[in-house]
Amino acid sequence: MFLTKDNGCRDSCDVLVIDDDPDVLDLLLAILTKRGVSSKVLTSGKDLVVEIGRSHPRLLLLDVRLPGFNGYALCDLLKNEPSAAGIPIYFITALPAADVAWHVAQCGAAGFIQKPFTLADIDNLLAEHGLLQAP
């Protein structure tokens, strides 16, 4: 099933999250909403390029293992897609860090966050990209 949720952003969103785990999506959407970051979450990589063109995210969080999709291959695709040019891509994954780090370098992603992640992991990422609003 392909599901889309957002926290009020209809057109432009700061963060686009793609993960097939509804618990991860709900948690990230709650964190991002509490931080005042406009965001949209998707359960599939299907039509990702179209959604990026519609949402114009400033940051993309992408699961590596998606049903019918490989996050690394999606990263490769996005790096060659004009609508995704310049958008930092971070993998969110429970895979071993050494394996993910190699793929990050190969596909040109900006980095990755290990699952289970902490609130500090998300806050640091948001702050790094100027998306964390001061309290």
Chimera marker file (.cmm) of the C-alpha trace (Angstrom):
<marker_set name="trace">
<marker id="1" x="0.000" y="0.000" z="0.000" r="1" g="1" b="0" radius="0.5"/>
<marker id="2" x="1.242" y="3.470" z="-0.892" r="1" g="1" b="0" radius="0.5"/>
<marker id="3" x="0.536" y="5.997" z="1.840" r="1" g="1" b="0" radius="0.5"/>
<marker id="4" x="1.245" y="9.683" z="2.109" r="1" g="1" b="0" radius="0.5"/>
<marker id="5" x="0.914" y="11.771" z="5.274" r="1" g="1" b="0" radius="0.5"/>
<marker id="6" x="1.979" y="15.320" z="5.969" r="1" g="1" b="0" radius="0.5"/>
<marker id="7" x="1.866" y="17.871" z="8.757" r="1" g="1" b="0" radius="0.5"/>
<marker id="8" x="0.065" y="20.555" z="6.826" r="1" g="1" b="0" radius="0.5"/>
<marker id="9" x="2.386" y="21.123" z="3.889" r="1" g="1" b="0" radius="0.5"/>
<marker id="10" x="0.585" y="20.789" z="0.606" r="1" g="1" b="0" radius="0.5"/>
<marker id="11" x="3.063" y="22.208" z="-1.849" r="1" g="1" b="0" radius="0.5"/>
<marker id="12" x="6.528" y="22.925" z="-0.510" r="1" g="1" b="0" radius="0.5"/>
<marker id="13" x="7.878" y="20.783" z="2.349" r="1" g="1" b="0" radius="0.5"/>
<marker id="14" x="11.181" y="21.049" z="4.185" r="1" g="1" b="0" radius="0.5"/>
<marker id="15" x="11.659" y="17.304" z="4.682" r="1" g="1" b="0" radius="0.5"/>
<marker id="16" x="10.459" y="14.326" z="2.666" r="1" g="1" b="0" radius="0.5"/>
<marker id="17" x="10.695" y="10.926" z="4.408" r="1" g="1" b="0" radius="0.5"/>
<marker id="18" x="10.378" y="7.583" z="2.601" r="1" g="1" b="0" radius="0.5"/>
<marker id="19" x="10.137" y="4.461" z="4.783" r="1" g="1" b="0" radius="0.5"/>
<marker id="20" x="7.873" y="1.415" z="4.717" r="1" g="1" b="0" radius="0.5"/>
<marker id="21" x="7.611" y="1.154" z="8.525" r="1" g="1" b="0" radius="0.5"/>
<marker id="22" x="4.529" y="3.087" z="9.688" r="1" g="1" b="0" radius="0.5"/>
<marker id="23" x="5.913" y="3.363" z="13.234" r="1" g="1" b="0" radius="0.5"/>
<marker id="24" x="9.104" y="5.029" z="11.962" r="1" g="1" b="0" radius="0.5"/>
<marker id="25" x="7.064" y="7.362" z="9.759" r="1" g="1" b="0" radius="0.5"/>
<marker id="26" x="4.708" y="8.315" z="12.587" r="1" g="1" b="0" radius="0.5"/>
<marker id="27" x="7.637" y="8.949" z="14.935" r="1" g="1" b="0" radius="0.5"/>
<marker id="28" x="9.527" y="11.077" z="12.411" r="1" g="1" b="0" radius="0.5"/>
<marker id="29" x="6.403" y="13.023" z="11.473" r="1" g="1" b="0" radius="0.5"/>
<marker id="30" x="5.715" y="13.705" z="15.181" r="1" g="1" b="0" radius="0.5"/>
<marker id="31" x="9.313" y="14.849" z="15.793" r="1" g="1" b="0" radius="0.5"/>
<marker id="32" x="9.373" y="17.057" z="12.714" r="1" g="1" b="0" radius="0.5"/>
<marker id="33" x="5.973" y="18.548" z="13.527" r="1" g="1" b="0" radius="0.5"/>
<marker id="34" x="7.025" y="19.319" z="17.115" r="1" g="1" b="0" radius="0.5"/>
<marker id="35" x="10.155" y="20.997" z="15.719" r="1" g="1" b="0" radius="0.5"/>
<marker id="36" x="8.069" y="23.154" z="13.376" r="1" g="1" b="0" radius="0.5"/>
<marker id="37" x="9.486" y="21.496" z="10.261" r="1" g="1" b="0" radius="0.5"/>
<marker id="38" x="7.053" y="21.059" z="7.377" r="1" g="1" b="0" radius="0.5"/>
<marker id="39" x="7.262" y="17.481" z="6.215" r="1" g="1" b="0" radius="0.5"/>
<marker id="40" x="5.665" y="14.729" z="4.221" r="1" g="1" b="0" radius="0.5"/>
<marker id="41" x="6.118" y="10.982" z="4.683" r="1" g="1" b="0" radius="0.5"/>
<marker id="42" x="5.721" y="8.275" z="2.048" r="1" g="1" b="0" radius="0.5"/>
<marker id="43" x="5.652" y="4.486" z="2.371" r="1" g="1" b="0" radius="0.5"/>
<marker id="44" x="7.043" y="3.806" z="-1.092" r="1" g="1" b="0" radius="0.5"/>
<marker id="45" x="9.582" y="5.086" z="-3.578" r="1" g="1" b="0" radius="0.5"/>
<marker id="46" x="6.876" y="4.919" z="-6.248" r="1" g="1" b="0" radius="0.5"/>
<marker id="47" x="6.468" y="8.299" z="-7.927" r="1" g="1" b="0" radius="0.5"/>
<marker id="48" x="9.238" y="9.744" z="-5.742" r="1" g="1" b="0" radius="0.5"/>
<marker id="49" x="10.587" y="11.930" z="-8.546" r="1" g="1" b="0" radius="0.5"/>
<marker id="50" x="7.106" y="13.385" z="-9.115" r="1" g="1" b="0" radius="0.5"/>
<marker id="51" x="6.693" y="14.062" z="-5.376" r="1" g="1" b="0" radius="0.5"/>
<marker id="52" x="10.075" y="15.778" z="-5.193" r="1" g="1" b="0" radius="0.5"/>
<marker id="53" x="9.060" y="18.016" z="-8.092" r="1" g="1" b="0" radius="0.5"/>
<marker id="54" x="5.827" y="18.837" z="-6.264" r="1" g="1" b="0" radius="0.5"/>
<marker id="55" x="7.179" y="19.257" z="-2.706" r="1" g="1" b="0" radius="0.5"/>
<marker id="56" x="10.627" y="20.755" z="-3.396" r="1" g="1" b="0" radius="0.5"/>
<marker id="57" x="12.060" y="19.364" z="-0.129" r="1" g="1" b="0" radius="0.5"/>
<marker id="58" x="15.228" y="20.771" z="1.401" r="1" g="1" b="0" radius="0.5"/>
<marker id="59" x="16.142" y="17.372" z="2.863" r="1" g="1" b="0" radius="0.5"/>
<marker id="60" x="15.329" y="13.761" z="1.965" r="1" g="1" b="0" radius="0.5"/>
<marker id="61" x="15.365" y="10.859" z="4.450" r="1" g="1" b="0" radius="0.5"/>
<marker id="62" x="15.312" y="7.561" z="2.576" r="1" g="1" b="0" radius="0.5"/>
<marker id="63" x="15.043" y="4.019" z="3.920" r="1" g="1" b="0" radius="0.5"/>
<marker id="64" x="17.399" y="1.568" z="2.235" r="1" g="1" b="0" radius="0.5"/>
<marker id="65" x="15.026" y="-1.406" z="2.147" r="1" g="1" b="0" radius="0.5"/>
<marker id="66" x="11.684" y="-0.586" z="0.592" r="1" g="1" b="0" radius="0.5"/>
<marker id="67" x="9.240" y="-3.070" z="-0.960" r="1" g="1" b="0" radius="0.5"/>
<marker id="68" x="10.069" y="-3.252" z="-4.647" r="1" g="1" b="0" radius="0.5"/>
<marker id="69" x="12.703" y="-0.537" z="-4.334" r="1" g="1" b="0" radius="0.5"/>
<marker id="70" x="16.291" y="-0.241" z="-3.248" r="1" g="1" b="0" radius="0.5"/>
<marker id="71" x="17.175" y="3.013" z="-1.495" r="1" g="1" b="0" radius="0.5"/>
<marker id="72" x="20.661" y="2.994" z="-2.981" r="1" g="1" b="0" radius="0.5"/>
<marker id="73" x="19.263" y="2.691" z="-6.511" r="1" g="1" b="0" radius="0.5"/>
<marker id="74" x="16.757" y="5.463" z="-5.772" r="1" g="1" b="0" radius="0.5"/>
<marker id="75" x="19.639" y="7.656" z="-4.599" r="1" g="1" b="0" radius="0.5"/>
<marker id="76" x="21.486" y="6.989" z="-7.871" r="1" g="1" b="0" radius="0.5"/>
<marker id="77" x="18.337" y="7.863" z="-9.817" r="1" g="1" b="0" radius="0.5"/>
<marker id="78" x="17.775" y="11.075" z="-7.856" r="1" g="1" b="0" radius="0.5"/>
<marker id="79" x="21.358" y="12.251" z="-8.264" r="1" g="1" b="0" radius="0.5"/>
<marker id="80" x="20.712" y="12.292" z="-12.032" r="1" g="1" b="0" radius="0.5"/>
<marker id="81" x="17.281" y="13.927" z="-11.769" r="1" g="1" b="0" radius="0.5"/>
<marker id="82" x="17.182" y="17.713" z="-12.318" r="1" g="1" b="0" radius="0.5"/>
<marker id="83" x="14.253" y="18.204" z="-9.901" r="1" g="1" b="0" radius="0.5"/>
<marker id="84" x="16.313" y="16.586" z="-7.114" r="1" g="1" b="0" radius="0.5"/>
<marker id="85" x="19.546" y="18.476" z="-7.785" r="1" g="1" b="0" radius="0.5"/>
<marker id="86" x="21.154" y="19.725" z="-4.613" r="1" g="1" b="0" radius="0.5"/>
<marker id="87" x="18.772" y="17.985" z="-2.201" r="1" g="1" b="0" radius="0.5"/>
<marker id="88" x="20.803" y="16.253" z="0.535" r="1" g="1" b="0" radius="0.5"/>
<marker id="89" x="19.855" y="12.579" z="0.799" r="1" g="1" b="0" radius="0.5"/>
<marker id="90" x="20.298" y="10.722" z="4.080" r="1" g="1" b="0" radius="0.5"/>
<marker id="91" x="19.630" y="7.026" z="4.456" r="1" g="1" b="0" radius="0.5"/>
<marker id="92" x="17.769" y="5.823" z="7.533" r="1" g="1" b="0" radius="0.5"/>
<marker id="93" x="18.563" y="2.173" z="8.129" r="1" g="1" b="0" radius="0.5"/>
<marker id="94" x="19.276" y="-0.635" z="10.559" r="1" g="1" b="0" radius="0.5"/>
<marker id="95" x="21.898" y="-2.130" z="8.223" r="1" g="1" b="0" radius="0.5"/>
<marker id="96" x="25.535" y="-2.302" z="9.409" r="1" g="1" b="0" radius="0.5"/>
<marker id="97" x="27.183" y="1.130" z="9.380" r="1" g="1" b="0" radius="0.5"/>
<marker id="98" x="30.227" y="-0.013" z="7.379" r="1" g="1" b="0" radius="0.5"/>
<marker id="99" x="28.042" y="-1.314" z="4.533" r="1" g="1" b="0" radius="0.5"/>
<marker id="100" x="25.910" y="1.815" z="4.464" r="1" g="1" b="0" radius="0.5"/>
<marker id="101" x="28.935" y="4.136" z="4.560" r="1" g="1" b="0" radius="0.5"/>
<marker id="102" x="30.305" y="2.439" z="1.434" r="1" g="1" b="0" radius="0.5"/>
<marker id="103" x="26.995" y="2.934" z="-0.408" r="1" g="1" b="0" radius="0.5"/>
<marker id="104" x="26.754" y="6.547" z="0.768" r="1" g="1" b="0" radius="0.5"/>
<marker id="105" x="30.101" y="7.223" z="-0.885" r="1" g="1" b="0" radius="0.5"/>
<marker id="106" x="29.132" y="5.331" z="-4.047" r="1" g="1" b="0" radius="0.5"/>
<marker id="107" x="25.814" y="7.063" z="-4.714" r="1" g="1" b="0" radius="0.5"/>
<marker id="108" x="26.707" y="10.509" z="-3.412" r="1" g="1" b="0" radius="0.5"/>
<marker id="109" x="24.315" y="10.616" z="-0.468" r="1" g="1" b="0" radius="0.5"/>
<marker id="110" x="25.024" y="13.172" z="2.244" r="1" g="1" b="0" radius="0.5"/>
<marker id="111" x="25.098" y="10.578" z="5.025" r="1" g="1" b="0" radius="0.5"/>
<marker id="112" x="22.976" y="8.188" z="7.048" r="1" g="1" b="0" radius="0.5"/>
<marker id="113" x="21.249" y="7.733" z="10.385" r="1" g="1" b="0" radius="0.5"/>
<marker id="114" x="21.218" y="4.350" z="12.101" r="1" g="1" b="0" radius="0.5"/>
<marker id="115" x="17.956" y="2.854" z="13.354" r="1" g="1" b="0" radius="0.5"/>
<marker id="116" x="17.076" y="3.019" z="16.120" r="1" g="1" b="0" radius="0.5"/>
<marker id="117" x="17.817" y="6.725" z="15.969" r="1" g="1" b="0" radius="0.5"/>
<marker id="118" x="17.636" y="9.209" z="18.820" r="1" g="1" b="0" radius="0.5"/>
<marker id="119" x="15.973" y="12.575" z="19.057" r="1" g="1" b="0" radius="0.5"/>
<marker id="120" x="19.464" y="14.095" z="19.131" r="1" g="1" b="0" radius="0.5"/>
<marker id="121" x="20.265" y="12.377" z="15.795" r="1" g="1" b="0" radius="0.5"/>
<marker id="122" x="17.282" y="14.068" z="14.165" r="1" g="1" b="0" radius="0.5"/>
<marker id="123" x="17.903" y="17.423" z="15.858" r="1" g="1" b="0" radius="0.5"/>
<marker id="124" x="21.553" y="17.407" z="14.765" r="1" g="1" b="0" radius="0.5"/>
<marker id="125" x="20.558" y="16.673" z="11.180" r="1" g="1" b="0" radius="0.5"/>
<marker id="126" x="17.924" y="19.418" z="11.184" r="1" g="1" b="0" radius="0.5"/>
<marker id="127" x="20.362" y="21.907" z="12.724" r="1" g="1" b="0" radius="0.5"/>
<marker id="128" x="23.040" y="21.006" z="10.176" r="1" g="1" b="0" radius="0.5"/>
<marker id="129" x="20.639" y="21.973" z="7.391" r="1" g="1" b="0" radius="0.5"/>
<marker id="130" x="19.226" y="25.074" z="9.058" r="1" g="1" b="0" radius="0.5"/>
<marker id="131" x="15.844" y="23.493" z="9.712" r="1" g="1" b="0" radius="0.5"/>
<marker id="132" x="15.815" y="23.450" z="13.511" r="1" g="1" b="0" radius="0.5"/>
<marker id="133" x="13.910" y="26.430" z="14.828" r="1" g="1" b="0" radius="0.5"/>
<marker id="134" x="15.023" y="28.056" z="18.070" r="1" g="1" b="0" radius="0.5"/>
<marker id="135" x="12.657" y="27.394" z="21.002" r="1" g="1" b="0" radius="0.5"/>
<link id1="1" id2="2" r="1" g="1" b="0" radius="0.2"/>
<link id1="2" id2="3" r="1" g="1" b="0" radius="0.2"/>
<link id1="3" id2="4" r="1" g="1" b="0" radius="0.2"/>
<link id1="4" id2="5" r="1" g="1" b="0" radius="0.2"/>
<link id1="5" id2="6" r="1" g="1" b="0" radius="0.2"/>
<link id1="6" id2="7" r="1" g="1" b="0" radius="0.2"/>
<link id1="7" id2="8" r="1" g="1" b="0" radius="0.2"/>
<link id1="8" id2="9" r="1" g="1" b="0" radius="0.2"/>
<link id1="9" id2="10" r="1" g="1" b="0" radius="0.2"/>
<link id1="10" id2="11" r="1" g="1" b="0" radius="0.2"/>
<link id1="11" id2="12" r="1" g="1" b="0" radius="0.2"/>
<link id1="12" id2="13" r="1" g="1" b="0" radius="0.2"/>
<link id1="13" id2="14" r="1" g="1" b="0" radius="0.2"/>
<link id1="14" id2="15" r="1" g="1" b="0" radius="0.2"/>
<link id1="15" id2="16" r="1" g="1" b="0" radius="0.2"/>
<link id1="16" id2="17" r="1" g="1" b="0" radius="0.2"/>
<link id1="17" id2="18" r="1" g="1" b="0" radius="0.2"/>
<link id1="18" id2="19" r="1" g="1" b="0" radius="0.2"/>
<link id1="19" id2="20" r="1" g="1" b="0" radius="0.2"/>
<link id1="20" id2="21" r="1" g="1" b="0" radius="0.2"/>
<link id1="21" id2="22" r="1" g="1" b="0" radius="0.2"/>
<link id1="22" id2="23" r="1" g="1" b="0" radius="0.2"/>
<link id1="23" id2="24" r="1" g="1" b="0" radius="0.2"/>
<link id1="24" id2="25" r="1" g="1" b="0" radius="0.2"/>
<link id1="25" id2="26" r="1" g="1" b="0" radius="0.2"/>
<link id1="26" id2="27" r="1" g="1" b="0" radius="0.2"/>
<link id1="27" id2="28" r="1" g="1" b="0" radius="0.2"/>
<link id1="28" id2="29" r="1" g="1" b="0" radius="0.2"/>
<link id1="29" id2="30" r="1" g="1" b="0" radius="0.2"/>
<link id1="30" id2="31" r="1" g="1" b="0" radius="0.2"/>
<link id1="31" id2="32" r="1" g="1" b="0" radius="0.2"/>
<link id1="32" id2="33" r="1" g="1" b="0" radius="0.2"/>
<link id1="33" id2="34" r="1" g="1" b="0" radius="0.2"/>
<link id1="34" id2="35" r="1" g="1" b="0" radius="0.2"/>
<link id1="35" id2="36" r="1" g="1" b="0" radius="0.2"/>
<link id1="36" id2="37" r="1" g="1" b="0" radius="0.2"/>
<link id1="37" id2="38" r="1" g="1" b="0" radius="0.2"/>
<link id1="38" id2="39" r="1" g="1" b="0" radius="0.2"/>
<link id1="39" id2="40" r="1" g="1" b="0" radius="0.2"/>
<link id1="40" id2="41" r="1" g="1" b="0" radius="0.2"/>
<link id1="41" id2="42" r="1" g="1" b="0" radius="0.2"/>
<link id1="42" id2="43" r="1" g="1" b="0" radius="0.2"/>
<link id1="43" id2="44" r="1" g="1" b="0" radius="0.2"/>
<link id1="44" id2="45" r="1" g="1" b="0" radius="0.2"/>
<link id1="45" id2="46" r="1" g="1" b="0" radius="0.2"/>
<link id1="46" id2="47" r="1" g="1" b="0" radius="0.2"/>
<link id1="47" id2="48" r="1" g="1" b="0" radius="0.2"/>
<link id1="48" id2="49" r="1" g="1" b="0" radius="0.2"/>
<link id1="49" id2="50" r="1" g="1" b="0" radius="0.2"/>
<link id1="50" id2="51" r="1" g="1" b="0" radius="0.2"/>
<link id1="51" id2="52" r="1" g="1" b="0" radius="0.2"/>
<link id1="52" id2="53" r="1" g="1" b="0" radius="0.2"/>
<link id1="53" id2="54" r="1" g="1" b="0" radius="0.2"/>
<link id1="54" id2="55" r="1" g="1" b="0" radius="0.2"/>
<link id1="55" id2="56" r="1" g="1" b="0" radius="0.2"/>
<link id1="56" id2="57" r="1" g="1" b="0" radius="0.2"/>
<link id1="57" id2="58" r="1" g="1" b="0" radius="0.2"/>
<link id1="58" id2="59" r="1" g="1" b="0" radius="0.2"/>
<link id1="59" id2="60" r="1" g="1" b="0" radius="0.2"/>
<link id1="60" id2="61" r="1" g="1" b="0" radius="0.2"/>
<link id1="61" id2="62" r="1" g="1" b="0" radius="0.2"/>
<link id1="62" id2="63" r="1" g="1" b="0" radius="0.2"/>
<link id1="63" id2="64" r="1" g="1" b="0" radius="0.2"/>
<link id1="64" id2="65" r="1" g="1" b="0" radius="0.2"/>
<link id1="65" id2="66" r="1" g="1" b="0" radius="0.2"/>
<link id1="66" id2="67" r="1" g="1" b="0" radius="0.2"/>
<link id1="67" id2="68" r="1" g="1" b="0" radius="0.2"/>
<link id1="68" id2="69" r="1" g="1" b="0" radius="0.2"/>
<link id1="69" id2="70" r="1" g="1" b="0" radius="0.2"/>
<link id1="70" id2="71" r="1" g="1" b="0" radius="0.2"/>
<link id1="71" id2="72" r="1" g="1" b="0" radius="0.2"/>
<link id1="72" id2="73" r="1" g="1" b="0" radius="0.2"/>
<link id1="73" id2="74" r="1" g="1" b="0" radius="0.2"/>
<link id1="74" id2="75" r="1" g="1" b="0" radius="0.2"/>
<link id1="75" id2="76" r="1" g="1" b="0" radius="0.2"/>
<link id1="76" id2="77" r="1" g="1" b="0" radius="0.2"/>
<link id1="77" id2="78" r="1" g="1" b="0" radius="0.2"/>
<link id1="78" id2="79" r="1" g="1" b="0" radius="0.2"/>
<link id1="79" id2="80" r="1" g="1" b="0" radius="0.2"/>
<link id1="80" id2="81" r="1" g="1" b="0" radius="0.2"/>
<link id1="81" id2="82" r="1" g="1" b="0" radius="0.2"/>
<link id1="82" id2="83" r="1" g="1" b="0" radius="0.2"/>
<link id1="83" id2="84" r="1" g="1" b="0" radius="0.2"/>
<link id1="84" id2="85" r="1" g="1" b="0" radius="0.2"/>
<link id1="85" id2="86" r="1" g="1" b="0" radius="0.2"/>
<link id1="86" id2="87" r="1" g="1" b="0" radius="0.2"/>
<link id1="87" id2="88" r="1" g="1" b="0" radius="0.2"/>
<link id1="88" id2="89" r="1" g="1" b="0" radius="0.2"/>
<link id1="89" id2="90" r="1" g="1" b="0" radius="0.2"/>
<link id1="90" id2="91" r="1" g="1" b="0" radius="0.2"/>
<link id1="91" id2="92" r="1" g="1" b="0" radius="0.2"/>
<link id1="92" id2="93" r="1" g="1" b="0" radius="0.2"/>
<link id1="93" id2="94" r="1" g="1" b="0" radius="0.2"/>
<link id1="94" id2="95" r="1" g="1" b="0" radius="0.2"/>
<link id1="95" id2="96" r="1" g="1" b="0" radius="0.2"/>
<link id1="96" id2="97" r="1" g="1" b="0" radius="0.2"/>
<link id1="97" id2="98" r="1" g="1" b="0" radius="0.2"/>
<link id1="98" id2="99" r="1" g="1" b="0" radius="0.2"/>
<link id1="99" id2="100" r="1" g="1" b="0" radius="0.2"/>
<link id1="100" id2="101" r="1" g="1" b="0" radius="0.2"/>
<link id1="101" id2="102" r="1" g="1" b="0" radius="0.2"/>
<link id1="102" id2="103" r="1" g="1" b="0" radius="0.2"/>
<link id1="103" id2="104" r="1" g="1" b="0" radius="0.2"/>
<link id1="104" id2="105" r="1" g="1" b="0" radius="0.2"/>
<link id1="105" id2="106" r="1" g="1" b="0" radius="0.2"/>
<link id1="106" id2="107" r="1" g="1" b="0" radius="0.2"/>
<link id1="107" id2="108" r="1" g="1" b="0" radius="0.2"/>
<link id1="108" id2="109" r="1" g="1" b="0" radius="0.2"/>
<link id1="109" id2="110" r="1" g="1" b="0" radius="0.2"/>
<link id1="110" id2="111" r="1" g="1" b="0" radius="0.2"/>
<link id1="111" id2="112" r="1" g="1" b="0" radius="0.2"/>
<link id1="112" id2="113" r="1" g="1" b="0" radius="0.2"/>
<link id1="113" id2="114" r="1" g="1" b="0" radius="0.2"/>
<link id1="114" id2="115" r="1" g="1" b="0" radius="0.2"/>
<link id1="115" id2="116" r="1" g="1" b="0" radius="0.2"/>
<link id1="116" id2="117" r="1" g="1" b="0" radius="0.2"/>
<link id1="117" id2="118" r="1" g="1" b="0" radius="0.2"/>
<link id1="118" id2="119" r="1" g="1" b="0" radius="0.2"/>
<link id1="119" id2="120" r="1" g="1" b="0" radius="0.2"/>
<link id1="120" id2="121" r="1" g="1" b="0" radius="0.2"/>
<link id1="121" id2="122" r="1" g="1" b="0" radius="0.2"/>
<link id1="122" id2="123" r="1" g="1" b="0" radius="0.2"/>
<link id1="123" id2="124" r="1" g="1" b="0" radius="0.2"/>
<link id1="124" id2="125" r="1" g="1" b="0" radius="0.2"/>
<link id1="125" id2="126" r="1" g="1" b="0" radius="0.2"/>
<link id1="126" id2="127" r="1" g="1" b="0" radius="0.2"/>
<link id1="127" id2="128" r="1" g="1" b="0" radius="0.2"/>
<link id1="128" id2="129" r="1" g="1" b="0" radius="0.2"/>
<link id1="129" id2="130" r="1" g="1" b="0" radius="0.2"/>
<link id1="130" id2="131" r="1" g="1" b="0" radius="0.2"/>
<link id1="131" id2="132" r="1" g="1" b="0" radius="0.2"/>
<link id1="132" id2="133" r="1" g="1" b="0" radius="0.2"/>
<link id1="133" id2="134" r="1" g="1" b="0" radius="0.2"/>
<link id1="134" id2="135" r="1" g="1" b="0" radius="0.2"/>
</marker_set>
